[in-house]
Amino acid sequence: MACSDHKIATVLTTVFNKTTITTDGVRSAPFYKYHKYAPHLFEMIDNSKELVRYFKQANLQNYLSKTLKQENATRWNSLLISLNNILDSYDDVTIVLARLANTNRQANKQFLITRIDKNSLAELARFLKRFQTATLGLEKHLEPTLHLVAFERSALLEYCKPRNEPYNDEEADGKKFTIPSDSDDIIAVKMLTKHVLQEKWILDDLHIAAALLDPRQKHRLDRFRLLKTQVERGTSCLQEIMHSVKDTSAEASEETAATEGRWPLKRRMKTPTREVADELTLCSTDEDEEEDLPIARIRPLTQAQRIRKELELYFSLKLTKEEKKKFDILVWWKAKGTLAKNPEDQLLLPPLPIMARAARAVLCVPASSLKSECNFSNVGNTVTKKRNQLNRSVVDDVLFVRSNCDVVT
């Protein structure tokens, strides 16, 4: 199963990075694959790169309160960082270049900033910011993320719809602001990004199974642009996981008895000897009913029946308002996997032991491997022979031991 953050990076680098083609053994100059659809926007990106390059080469960074950052072609978010730096320092850059032109007319580089439209710059940075939010949300390592993949993919597809009218938005601190309608270039970029995203980012059955394990999403998958066949495959994947994680320690004897046809019989209570003759009554006595009716054999549910029963029960459950306010998927499934102490609570809060174990097995899988890669880079093994020979699972194991060494020792 591929890393979701890498999928997002693949989509954006396909749209915004330059590429080359080779014809008769000759490689072409780098070019934007989709330049013809939004020429002004891609030219603005090149102009922004040239501006940053000039400030670094001319040692003008010290005149800025916030230095300009250069783009790294291997990391798409470096383009967002670079654009945001230019946007924040736009006025300072204009002043520095104007002052330089007054002192040395031959070094007049004011065109480097004047040809960058500030509104287009802000519009592109705003568009890319939503993808950064999705990336950061999926790379969290202290809480489950796999169940959010289907939602984030659908949200990004929805975000790529053109907006022909101004709309209101809200910042993290609660401050509201109005965003103007999309320009022609941004509309073209949105349509391109949407097409590439649908092509490059295909959901795995495990992603859908994880979404089904979220009680907030289980009945909303049709809104996430998922086909009915995809949901059915995800349900089948969840059932297979439930079969594989089933606890056999407590039920092994029942399964063996079921396969061999041996069922424990209910012991008959010995009928006490009657010392007096039967009396004529309207209802039969308990002794008469025990004599007339055969002892019922209660067959325990098979594994498939228990799984089917838990699935039916789970899909019929609804979250309360209190659960929705403070919902924690791990806490919720932990409670569902614990048997209530008294029978009344068992009726009100029926346990789902098999599904709880399946949720534990599924939700422990991270949606992204970026966090482990970043953590591993911290120890100085980013590009070495040892690092490149290690599998991703080995890296994760090493990081787990490194992060929990105080517990191990």
C-alpha positions as CSV (number, residue, x, y, z in Angstrom):
1,M,0.0,0.0,0.0
2,A,1.5,3.3,-1.1
3,C,2.1,6.3,1.1
4,S,-0.7,8.8,0.7
5,D,1.6,11.8,1.2
6,H,3.8,10.5,-1.6
7,K,0.7,10.3,-3.8
8,I,-0.1,14.0,-3.1
9,A,3.5,14.9,-3.9
10,T,3.3,12.9,-7.2
11,V,0.2,14.8,-8.3
12,L,1.7,18.2,-7.6
13,T,5.1,17.5,-9.0
14,T,3.5,16.2,-12.2
15,V,1.6,19.5,-12.6
16,F,4.2,22.0,-11.4
17,N,7.6,20.5,-12.0
18,K,9.5,20.7,-15.3
19,T,10.1,17.6,-17.3
20,T,12.1,16.6,-20.4
21,I,11.7,14.3,-23.4
22,T,14.3,12.4,-25.4
23,T,14.1,12.3,-29.1
24,D,16.7,10.3,-31.2
25,G,18.9,10.2,-28.1
26,V,18.8,14.0,-27.6
27,R,17.2,15.3,-24.4
28,S,15.2,18.4,-24.7
29,A,15.4,21.5,-22.4
30,P,13.2,21.3,-19.3
31,F,9.7,22.5,-19.8
32,Y,6.3,22.5,-18.1
33,K,4.1,19.8,-19.3
34,Y,0.9,21.8,-18.9
35,H,2.3,25.3,-19.8
36,K,-0.2,25.9,-22.6
37,Y,-3.1,25.6,-20.2
38,A,-2.0,28.4,-17.8
39,P,1.0,30.2,-19.4
40,H,0.9,33.3,-17.2
41,L,0.9,31.2,-14.0
42,F,3.8,29.0,-15.0
43,E,5.8,32.1,-16.2
44,M,5.1,33.6,-12.8
45,I,6.7,30.5,-11.1
46,D,9.8,30.9,-13.3
47,N,10.0,34.6,-12.5
48,S,9.7,33.9,-8.8
49,K,12.6,31.4,-9.0
50,E,14.7,34.0,-10.8
51,L,14.0,36.6,-8.2
52,V,15.1,34.3,-5.3
53,R,18.2,33.3,-7.2
54,Y,19.2,36.9,-7.8
55,F,18.7,37.9,-4.2
56,K,20.9,35.0,-3.1
57,Q,23.6,35.6,-5.6
58,A,23.7,39.4,-5.0
59,N,23.8,38.9,-1.2
60,L,20.6,41.0,-0.7
61,Q,19.0,38.7,1.8
62,N,20.3,40.7,4.7
63,Y,18.1,43.7,3.7
64,L,14.9,41.6,4.2
65,S,13.2,41.0,7.4
66,K,12.3,37.5,6.1
67,T,14.8,35.8,3.8
68,L,13.6,34.3,0.5
69,K,13.7,30.5,0.2
70,Q,14.7,28.7,-3.0
71,E,12.5,25.9,-4.4
72,N,13.7,22.3,-4.2
73,A,12.4,20.3,-7.2
74,T,12.2,17.1,-5.1
75,R,9.9,18.6,-2.6
76,W,6.7,20.2,-3.9
77,N,6.0,22.0,-0.6
78,S,9.3,24.0,-1.1
79,L,7.4,25.8,-4.0
80,L,4.7,26.8,-1.5
81,I,7.3,28.0,1.0
82,S,9.1,30.0,-1.7
83,L,5.9,31.6,-3.0
84,N,4.8,32.5,0.6
85,N,8.2,34.1,1.3
86,I,8.0,36.3,-1.8
87,L,4.4,37.2,-0.9
88,D,5.3,38.2,2.7
89,S,8.4,40.2,1.6
90,Y,6.8,41.6,-1.6
91,D,6.9,45.2,-0.4
92,D,10.4,44.9,1.1
93,V,11.7,43.4,-2.1
94,T,10.2,46.3,-4.1
95,I,12.0,48.8,-1.8
96,V,15.3,47.0,-1.9
97,L,15.3,46.8,-5.7
98,A,14.2,50.5,-6.0
99,R,17.0,51.6,-3.7
100,L,19.5,49.6,-5.7
101,A,18.3,51.1,-9.0
102,N,18.7,54.6,-7.6
103,T,22.3,54.0,-6.6
104,N,23.3,52.1,-9.7
105,R,21.2,52.5,-12.8
106,Q,23.1,49.7,-14.6
107,A,21.9,47.3,-11.8
108,N,18.2,48.1,-12.2
109,K,16.4,44.9,-11.4
110,Q,13.0,46.3,-10.5
111,F,11.5,44.2,-13.3
112,L,12.2,41.1,-11.3
113,I,9.4,42.0,-8.9
114,T,7.1,44.1,-11.1
115,R,6.5,41.3,-13.5
116,I,5.2,39.1,-10.6
117,D,1.6,39.8,-10.1
118,K,0.9,39.9,-6.4
119,N,-2.7,38.7,-6.7
120,S,-1.8,35.7,-8.9
121,L,1.0,34.9,-6.4
122,A,-1.4,34.9,-3.5
123,E,-3.9,32.8,-5.5
124,L,-1.5,30.1,-6.3
125,A,-0.1,30.0,-2.7
126,R,-3.7,29.7,-1.4
127,F,-4.4,26.8,-3.8
128,L,-1.3,24.9,-2.7
129,K,-1.9,25.5,1.0
130,R,-4.9,23.1,1.1
131,F,-2.6,20.3,-0.1
132,Q,-0.1,21.0,2.6
133,T,-2.9,20.8,5.2
134,A,-3.9,17.4,3.8
135,T,-0.3,16.3,3.9
136,L,0.3,17.3,7.5
137,G,-3.0,15.7,8.5
138,L,-2.1,12.4,7.0
139,E,1.5,12.2,8.4
140,K,0.5,12.4,12.1
141,H,2.1,9.6,14.0
142,L,0.5,9.9,17.4
143,E,-3.0,9.2,16.3
144,P,-4.7,7.0,13.6
145,T,-4.7,8.4,10.0
146,L,-5.5,5.5,7.7
147,H,-9.3,6.1,8.1
148,L,-8.9,9.7,6.8
149,V,-7.4,8.8,3.4
150,A,-10.7,8.4,1.6
151,F,-12.0,11.6,3.1
152,E,-8.9,13.7,2.3
153,R,-8.8,12.5,-1.3
154,S,-12.5,13.4,-1.8
155,A,-12.0,16.7,-0.1
156,L,-9.1,17.6,-2.4
157,L,-11.2,16.6,-5.5
158,E,-14.0,18.8,-4.2
159,Y,-11.4,21.6,-3.6
160,C,-10.3,21.4,-7.2
161,K,-13.7,22.5,-8.4
162,P,-13.6,26.0,-10.0
163,R,-15.3,28.8,-8.0
164,N,-16.9,31.5,-10.2
165,E,-18.1,33.6,-7.3
166,P,-16.3,35.1,-4.2
167,Y,-16.7,33.0,-1.0
168,N,-16.0,33.3,2.7
169,D,-13.4,31.4,4.6
170,E,-12.1,31.3,8.1
171,E,-8.5,31.2,9.5
172,A,-7.3,29.0,12.3
173,D,-7.8,31.8,14.8
174,G,-11.4,32.2,13.8
175,K,-10.9,35.4,11.7
176,K,-13.1,35.4,8.6
177,F,-12.1,36.7,5.2
178,T,-13.5,36.8,1.7
179,I,-11.7,35.0,-1.2
180,P,-12.2,36.3,-4.7
181,S,-13.4,34.1,-7.5
182,D,-10.9,32.0,-9.4
183,S,-8.9,33.4,-12.2
184,D,-8.7,31.6,-15.6
185,D,-5.2,30.3,-14.8
186,I,-6.2,28.9,-11.5
187,I,-9.3,27.3,-13.0
188,A,-7.1,25.6,-15.6
189,V,-4.7,24.4,-12.9
190,K,-7.5,23.1,-10.7
191,M,-8.9,21.1,-13.6
192,L,-5.5,19.7,-14.4
193,T,-4.8,18.8,-10.8
194,K,-8.1,17.1,-10.4
195,H,-7.5,15.0,-13.5
196,V,-4.0,14.0,-12.4
197,L,-5.2,13.2,-8.8
198,Q,-7.9,10.9,-10.1
199,E,-5.3,9.1,-12.2
200,K,-2.4,8.9,-9.8
201,W,-4.1,8.4,-6.4
202,I,-6.1,5.2,-6.4
203,L,-7.5,4.1,-3.1
204,D,-6.7,0.6,-1.8
205,D,-9.3,-1.7,-0.3
206,L,-7.7,-1.3,3.1
207,H,-8.3,2.5,2.9
208,I,-12.0,1.9,2.4
209,A,-12.1,-0.8,5.2
210,A,-10.4,1.8,7.5
211,A,-13.1,4.4,6.6
212,L,-15.8,1.8,7.3
213,L,-14.3,1.4,10.8
214,D,-15.0,5.1,11.5
215,P,-18.6,5.3,12.7
216,R,-18.7,8.9,11.4
217,Q,-18.0,7.8,7.9
218,K,-19.5,4.4,7.5
219,H,-22.8,5.7,5.9
220,R,-21.2,8.6,4.0
221,L,-18.8,6.8,1.7
222,D,-21.0,7.4,-1.3
223,R,-20.3,11.1,-0.8
224,F,-16.6,10.5,-1.1
225,R,-16.8,9.7,-4.8
226,L,-16.6,5.9,-4.1
227,L,-18.3,3.5,-6.3
228,K,-20.6,0.8,-4.9
229,T,-18.2,-1.9,-6.0
230,Q,-15.3,-0.2,-4.1
231,V,-17.4,-0.1,-0.9
232,E,-18.2,-3.8,-1.4
233,R,-14.6,-4.7,-1.8
234,G,-13.7,-2.6,1.3
235,T,-16.4,-4.5,3.3
236,S,-15.0,-7.8,2.1
237,C,-11.5,-6.7,3.1
238,L,-12.9,-5.8,6.5
239,Q,-14.5,-9.2,6.9
240,E,-11.3,-11.0,5.9
241,I,-9.4,-9.0,8.6
242,M,-12.1,-9.9,11.1
243,H,-11.6,-13.6,10.3
244,S,-7.8,-13.3,10.6
245,V,-7.8,-11.4,14.0
246,K,-10.5,-13.5,15.7
247,D,-9.4,-14.7,19.1
248,T,-9.3,-18.5,19.0
249,S,-8.2,-19.0,22.6
250,A,-11.7,-18.8,24.1
251,E,-13.6,-20.4,21.3
252,A,-11.4,-23.1,20.0
253,S,-13.4,-25.8,21.9
254,E,-16.6,-24.5,20.4
255,E,-15.3,-24.5,16.9
256,T,-13.9,-28.0,17.3
257,A,-17.2,-29.2,18.6
258,A,-19.0,-27.6,15.7
259,T,-16.8,-29.2,13.1
260,E,-17.1,-32.7,14.7
261,G,-20.8,-32.4,15.4
262,R,-20.4,-32.8,19.1
263,W,-22.4,-30.3,21.2
264,P,-22.4,-30.2,25.0
265,L,-25.8,-31.4,26.2
266,K,-27.8,-29.6,28.8
267,R,-28.0,-31.7,32.0
268,R,-31.5,-32.7,32.8
269,M,-32.7,-32.0,36.3
270,K,-33.9,-35.0,38.0
271,T,-37.7,-34.8,38.5
272,P,-38.6,-35.1,42.2
273,T,-40.8,-38.0,43.3
274,R,-44.3,-37.0,43.8
275,E,-45.8,-38.1,47.1
276,V,-49.4,-37.0,46.3
277,A,-51.6,-37.7,43.4
278,D,-51.9,-35.3,40.5
279,E,-54.4,-32.6,41.1
280,L,-56.6,-31.2,38.3
281,T,-55.3,-27.6,37.5
282,L,-55.8,-25.1,34.6
283,C,-52.1,-24.9,33.8
284,S,-49.5,-27.6,33.6
285,T,-46.8,-27.6,36.3
286,D,-43.1,-27.0,35.6
287,E,-42.5,-30.7,36.1
288,D,-45.0,-31.5,33.4
289,E,-43.4,-29.1,30.9
290,E,-40.0,-30.6,31.5
291,E,-41.3,-34.1,30.9
292,D,-43.2,-33.1,27.8
293,L,-40.6,-30.9,26.0
294,P,-37.2,-32.2,24.9
295,I,-34.1,-30.6,26.1
296,A,-33.1,-27.9,23.7
297,R,-29.6,-28.0,22.3
298,I,-28.2,-24.4,22.1
299,R,-25.7,-24.3,19.3
300,P,-23.0,-21.6,19.7
301,L,-22.6,-19.2,16.8
302,T,-20.0,-20.0,14.2
303,Q,-17.2,-17.6,13.4
304,A,-18.9,-16.4,10.2
305,Q,-22.2,-15.9,12.1
306,R,-20.6,-13.9,14.8
307,I,-18.8,-11.7,12.3
308,R,-22.0,-11.1,10.3
309,K,-23.9,-10.3,13.5
310,E,-21.3,-7.8,14.7
311,L,-21.3,-6.1,11.3
312,E,-25.1,-5.8,11.3
313,L,-25.0,-4.4,14.8
314,Y,-22.2,-2.0,14.0
315,F,-23.9,-0.5,11.0
316,S,-27.1,0.0,13.0
317,L,-25.4,1.9,15.7
318,K,-25.5,5.7,15.7
319,L,-23.3,8.1,17.6
320,T,-24.8,10.3,20.3
321,K,-24.3,14.0,20.3
322,E,-21.9,13.7,23.2
323,E,-19.9,11.1,21.3
324,K,-19.7,13.3,18.2
325,K,-18.4,16.3,20.2
326,K,-15.5,14.5,21.8
327,F,-15.0,11.6,19.4
328,D,-11.8,9.6,19.6
329,I,-11.8,6.6,17.4
330,L,-9.3,4.6,19.5
331,V,-11.2,5.3,22.7
332,W,-14.5,4.4,21.0
333,W,-13.3,1.0,19.8
334,K,-11.6,0.3,23.1
335,A,-15.0,0.6,24.7
336,K,-16.6,-1.5,22.1
337,G,-14.1,-4.3,22.7
338,T,-14.7,-4.4,26.4
339,L,-17.5,-6.4,27.8
340,A,-19.8,-4.5,30.2
341,K,-19.9,-5.8,33.8
342,N,-23.6,-5.9,34.3
343,P,-26.2,-7.4,31.9
344,E,-28.2,-4.1,31.6
345,D,-25.1,-2.2,30.2
346,Q,-24.5,-5.1,27.8
347,L,-28.0,-4.6,26.3
348,L,-27.5,-0.8,26.1
349,L,-23.8,-0.9,24.9
350,P,-23.4,-4.3,23.1
351,P,-19.7,-5.2,22.7
352,L,-18.1,-5.8,19.3
353,P,-15.0,-7.8,20.3
354,I,-14.0,-9.1,16.8
355,M,-14.5,-5.7,15.1
356,A,-12.6,-4.0,17.9
357,R,-9.6,-6.3,17.3
358,A,-9.9,-5.7,13.6
359,A,-10.0,-1.9,14.2
360,R,-6.8,-2.2,16.3
361,A,-5.1,-4.2,13.5
362,V,-6.2,-1.7,10.8
363,L,-5.9,1.7,12.5
364,C,-2.3,1.0,13.6
365,V,-1.3,1.2,9.9
366,P,-0.1,4.8,9.1
367,A,-1.4,6.6,6.1
368,S,2.0,8.1,5.4
369,S,5.6,7.1,5.8
370,L,6.9,10.7,5.7
371,K,7.1,11.0,9.5
372,S,9.3,8.0,9.9
373,E,11.5,9.1,7.0
374,C,11.9,12.6,8.5
375,N,12.7,11.1,11.9
376,F,15.2,8.8,10.4
377,S,16.9,11.7,8.6
378,N,17.4,13.3,12.0
379,V,20.0,10.7,12.9
380,G,22.1,11.6,9.9
381,N,21.3,8.6,7.7
382,T,19.4,10.4,5.0
383,V,21.4,9.3,1.9
384,T,23.8,6.5,2.8
385,K,24.4,3.0,1.7
386,K,23.0,1.7,5.0
387,R,19.8,3.8,4.7
388,N,19.1,2.8,1.1
389,Q,19.4,-0.9,1.9
390,L,16.9,-0.9,4.7
391,N,13.2,-1.7,4.0
392,R,10.6,0.8,5.1
393,S,9.3,-1.7,7.8
394,V,12.9,-2.0,9.2
395,V,13.1,1.8,9.4
396,D,9.8,1.9,11.3
397,D,11.0,-0.8,13.7
398,V,14.2,1.1,14.4
399,L,12.3,4.3,15.0
400,F,9.9,2.6,17.3
401,V,12.7,1.2,19.5
402,R,14.5,4.5,19.3
403,S,11.4,6.4,20.4
404,N,10.5,4.0,23.2
405,C,14.0,3.1,24.5
406,D,13.1,4.4,27.9
407,V,10.3,1.8,28.1
408,V,12.4,-1.0,26.8
409,T,15.3,-0.4,29.2
